[in-house]
Amino acid sequence: MRHPPRSVLLAVAGAAALVGSALVPVVSASGATPACTVEYAVTSQWDTGFQGSVTITNNMAALSSWSLGFDFANGQKVTQGWSAKWSQSGTTVTAANESWNGSLPTGGAVSAGFLGSWSGSNAVPTAFRLNGTTCNVDTQPTPTPTPTPTPTEPPAGGTAPALHVSGTRLVDAGGTAHRLLGVNRSGGEFMCVQGYGIWDGPVDDAAIKAIADWKANAVRIPLNEECWLGLSNVKPEYAGANYISAVKELVARVESYGLTPILELHWSYGQYTGNSAGCSDVHATCQKPMPDAQYAPSFWSSVAGTFKDDQAAVFDLFNEPYPDRATSTVTQAWQCWRDGGTCPGIGYEVAGMQDLVDSIRGAGAKNVIMIGGLAYSNDLSQWLTHKPTDPAGNLAAAYHVYNFNTCASESCWNSTLAPVAAQVPLVAGEIGENTCSHAFVDQVMKWFDDRGLSYLGWTWNTWDCSSGPSLISDYSGTPTAYGVGLRDHLKAINP
């Protein structure tokens, strides 16, 4: 779903505390300014992998190009990276500038990130070299990692079910069919990149309890790849470790109420100015037609590594693909959707759905993966024909439907959705209407109920339903005239 103007949204959320990060301190013992300083951080870590970042500050004469070198002490390996050309020889890692960030003036700073593998221990490098000059020379000889605060445990004591695909159904660990019935919680895709915070509105215990009180059992959480990866265009307080920590805390809180968290890539990198462009910005500030090859695989590798041991978490690959608006034929659009690469009409290298499935499985995660089709996830007509290969066998089809979509009638659902639902689980990740009423979503829910399928309403935000399909007027769960339909229906089928 596209979002209402920034002016109608309330920027009330702040950044979460830094969790799980190891920083190299750059405080000078003597008071002298080092020739260069490097801050190294482990922004996320799991059993065999981690996400790291470096921030370089140049205090020497201006540089027209730069190369940073450092050594791993425990056999760590860089597997992929961004905002620099990363390479490794033995224990020595080198990060060289890209063509667009080589200029580093006196006092200037640049950041880059990477994914790596580790085993045994993951010690922080102690020495860094910028163009051959030793950095942090006046820092303490043995850096002390920043202590990891103990996260506040949410008071609810429930658990969300571990899920997997069995035929055409999502089932729990005991094999019982489980429908995902709930809401979207927008904010994590836009607040951070717009510089206002991380969440739009509260996500504390009371706010999540209000969702559970509607008898929902799932919450879809839109994310922003640049914020997760900590790219330099995002304010650091809303990026990298801070952003990841906030997502992890929200996931834990959602699960503590027995709700399934659905993590989805909503806004991504790549400049697109063609048909139906949402913005002209290269950064992740709007919905793009397809995920980008530059950052999206790294995003999903990191997300998958972070949540690979949590089978309650579901992954939704990409919010609303629309390569069909850019390419000249439907065949080209579906090929772009699955295979990525150089797609007609799209000016950046595309990561196809197969690429993203491979990134998740390559990180060792077997979580359920949802994949939306063309036309903003409203067209599943060739989804089965172009279904990506998944060694875990845990794929579900994702569908979005609003009263103004092309496929928004029972006849279309019967002809295009029913065949998909006959082979794989089908989840309507977004349902809604722009009328401030609920007659249309009532029809959607009945069709999906009759077939035992899943659906989630857009959206649990207080935007006023006249500016977009907003379910609530306050975060205690007071429904709008539109939200009444979903609330009353969920309570009726889950008394």
Sequence and secondary structure as in RCSB ss.txt:
>XXXX:A:sequence
MRHPPRSVLLAVAGAAALVGSALVPVVSASGATPACTVEYAVTSQWDTGFQGSVTITNNMAALSSWSLGFDFANG
QKVTQGWSAKWSQSGTTVTAANESWNGSLPTGGAVSAGFLGSWSGSNAVPTAFRLNGTTCNVDTQPTPTPTPTPT
PTEPPAGGTAPALHVSGTRLVDAGGTAHRLLGVNRSGGEFMCVQGYGIWDGPVDDAAIKAIADWKANAVRIPLNE
ECWLGLSNVKPEYAGANYISAVKELVARVESYGLTPILELHWSYGQYTGNSAGCSDVHATCQKPMPDAQYAPSFW
SSVAGTFKDDQAAVFDLFNEPYPDRATSTVTQAWQCWRDGGTCPGIGYEVAGMQDLVDSIRGAGAKNVIMIGGLA
YSNDLSQWLTHKPTDPAGNLAAAYHVYNFNTCASESCWNSTLAPVAAQVPLVAGEIGENTCSHAFVDQVMKWFDD
RGLSYLGWTWNTWDCSSGPSLISDYSGTPTAYGVGLRDHLKAINP
>XXXX:A:secstr
     GGGS          S  B     SSS   SEEEEEEEEEE SSEEEEEEEEEE SS BSS EEEEE SS 
 EEEEEESSEEEEETTEEEEE  TTS  B TT EEEEEEEEE SS       EEETTEE STTS SS        
    S        EEETTEEE TTS B   EEEE TTTTTTTTTTS SSSS  SHHHHHHHHHTT  EEEEEEEH
HHHHT TTS GGGSTHHHHHHHHHHHHHHHHTT EEEEEEEE      STT S S SSSSS  SS BTTTHHHHH
HHHHHHHTT TT EEE  S   GGGTSSSHHHHHHHHHH BS TT  S B  HHHHHHHHHHTT    EEEE HH
HHTB TTTTTT    TT  EEEEEEEETTSSS SHHHIIIIIHHHHTTS EEEEEEE SSSS HHHHHHHHHHHH
TT EEEES  S S GGGS   BSSTT  B TTHHHHHHHHHHH  
